[in-house]
Amino acid sequence: MHRPFDIVDLKILEALVIYGPRNLSEVSRKLHMPAETLRKKLKRLNSQTFLRFNVNVYHANLGLRKAIVFAEAIPGYENALLDAFKINDFWTFLSKCYGMFEGCVGIFAVPEESRSEFKHFISELERIGLSRKSQIFWSTRFYSVPSKCEWFSPETKTWNFDLDGWVQEIETEDPNLPHSLVEPEVFPVKADEIDVFILKELEKDATISFKRLAEKLGISPQLVRYHYYNHLINGDLLESYEVTTFHFGKDSESSFFTFSFDEERNLARFASSLLDKPFVITLGKISGENQLYGYLYFPRSEFRGFLGILSKLVRSGFLKDYQYAIQDLSSSIRETIPYQCFKKGKWIYDHDRFINVLNKLSGYAPLARNNATLEPTSELREGTSGNPHDNSNAIFNRTS
C-alpha cells in the first residue's frame, strides 16, 4: 500500500539521510519534534508505504574502487549476461536495463590493485559472445542526495518540476567540485574482519542493534560499539546513510546516467545544482574524467522533459554528451561487500576462477542467436530478482 507524502514526512526522510536512522534523538532535535512523535510517524510510514534504511560504504578506505559497467546484450541473451556478471564476487548491484541499449548495468567494488584483471573479465563477456560491447566507468565515492522537499508544494501535496528554473540555477553554481565528489589520492585498507562484517550487515539493515551484531559475530556488544564508533565512524568507512522510498509514487522509474563535459567547471556547476534535487538518488565523479555518474528517479511524466533539458544543454555547449539506461526493476538485485573474500587485512580477488567459470559459458553463446535459454552452471552464485529499493525481497547472499 502506498500513501501520498506530506511535507513533514519528507522532512523526516531528509533528516534520516543526514543524521542516520540510528540517531533518532538527533533527528527529533533538528526537526523540533518530540522523539515519541517521530517514532510514531516512522511506524506509520513503515506500515503505509515502502521504507528501508541502509548504509553506503566508503569503499576507497577499504582499498576498493567502484566500477559502473554498462553492457549491451546479444538479443535474447540478457539473462545469461546477468548471470555472467554474478560470477565475479565483487558485484554489489546488478540489473537488466533498456533505453539507449538493451543489456545490463553492474556496479562492482574492485580491489584497487585488481583493476586490470577486472577489465579483462569484462572484455571476456564480448569475446565469448555474451555482450556486443561494454563500458567501464571507475568511481571512488557515491554521494547520496538527501533532498526530498525541493519542488514539493505543502499546500497541494504535489510535485512541481521546475526544470527550466533548474537550467538557470546551474549557471550560478560554484565552479569548484563539491567536496563530497572529490576523489581520494590513496586507497588504504583501514578495516579489519570485524569491521567488514559489521559493514555488510549495515548494508542490509542500517538499524540492526549492537546486540544482534554481537550475536552474529560471537563477541560482546561493547566490542561491536567500539568498532562502530572508532573504526567505522572515525575511520570514515561509512560513506552515508540511505533511506529508500518511492516518494513520487508507483508511476515512476529509475535510470542510470553518465554526463560528459568539456570543462571541469561545467561538471562542478552541474553536480552542485543536483545536490538538493528530489529526482537524484546518487551522484559519483568518474575517476580522471570530466564525467559524472547519476542514479536518478523520476515520475514517468517528467522523464522526457528532463531529456529535453539535457538536449538543450548539449546544444548550448555546456554539456558535451550524455547516455542513460532505464532500470528494469523486475530483474534488479543487490549484494553486500564480499566479506568472505577479505582475509587477514587483504582482499582475495580470484581472477583465474572467475575467468574459468566464465569460459564455461562460451559453449552456450551460439544458442543465444537461436533465442534458446541458457541454463546457468552450478558454479554461478544465485541471485534473487526484486526491486533494488526493497531489501526485504532482494536476497543478500553474503550472510554469516
C-alpha positions, 0 to 999 in steps of 0.5 A: 500500500502506498500513501501520498507524502506530506511535507513533514514526512519528507522532512523526516526522510531528509533528516534520516539521510543526514543524521542516520536512522540510528540517531533518532534523538538527533533527528527529533532535535533538528526537526523540533519534534518530540522523539515519541512523535517521530517514532510514531510517524516512522511506524506509520510510514513503515506500515503505509508505504515502502521504507528501508534504511541502509548504509553506503560504504566508503569503499576507497578506505577499504582499498576498493574502487567502484566500477559502473559497467554498462553492457549491451546484450546479444538479443535474447541473451540478457539473462545469461549476461546477468548471470555472467556478471554474478560470477565475479564476487565483487558485484554489489548491484546488478540489473537488466536495463533498456533505453539507449541499449538493451543489456545490463548495468553492474556496479562492482567494488574492485580491489584497487590493485585488481583493476586490470584483471577486472577489465579483462573479465569484462572484455571476456563477456564480448569475446565469448559472445555474451555482450556486443560491447561494454563500458567501464566507468571507475568511481571512488565515492557515491554521494547520496542526495538527501533532498526530498522537499525541493519542488514539493508544494505543502499546500497541494501535496504535489510535485512541481518540476521546475526544470527550466528554473533548474537550467538557470540555477546551474549557471550560478553554481560554484565552479569548484567540485563539491567536496563530497565528489572529490576523489581520494589520492590513496586507497588504504585498507583501514578495516579489519574482519570485524569491521567488514562484517559489521559493514555488510550487515549495515548494508542490509539493515542500517538499524540492526542493534549492537546486540544482534551484531554481537550475536552474529559475530560471537563477541560482546556488544561493547566490542561491536560499539567500539568498532562502530564508533572508532573504526567505522565512524572515525575511520570514515568507512561509512560513506552515508546513510540511505533511506529508500522510498518511492516518494513520487509514487508507483508511476515512476522509474529509475535510470542510470546516467553518465554526463560528459563535459568539456570543462571541469567547471561545467561538471562542478556547476552541474553536480552542485545544482543536483545536490538538493534535487528530489529526482537524484538518488546518487551522484559519483565523479568518474575517476580522471574524467570530466564525467559524472555518474547519476542514479536518478528517479523520476515520475514517468511524466517528467522523464522526457522533459528532463531529456529535453533539458539535457538536449538543450544543454548539449546544444548550448555547449555546456554539456558535451554528451550524455547516455542513460539506461532505464532500470528494469526493476523486475530483474534488479538485485543487490549484494553486500561487500564480499566479506568472505573474500577479505582475509587477514587485512587483504582482499582475495580477488580470484581472477583465474576462477572467475575467468574459468567459470566464465569460459564455461559459458562460451559453449552456450553463446551460439544458442543465444542467436537461436533465442534458446535459454541458457541454463546457468552452471552450478558454479554461478552464485544465485541471485534473487530478482526484486526491486533494488529499493526493497531489501526485504525481497532482494536476497543478500547472499553474503550472510554469516 
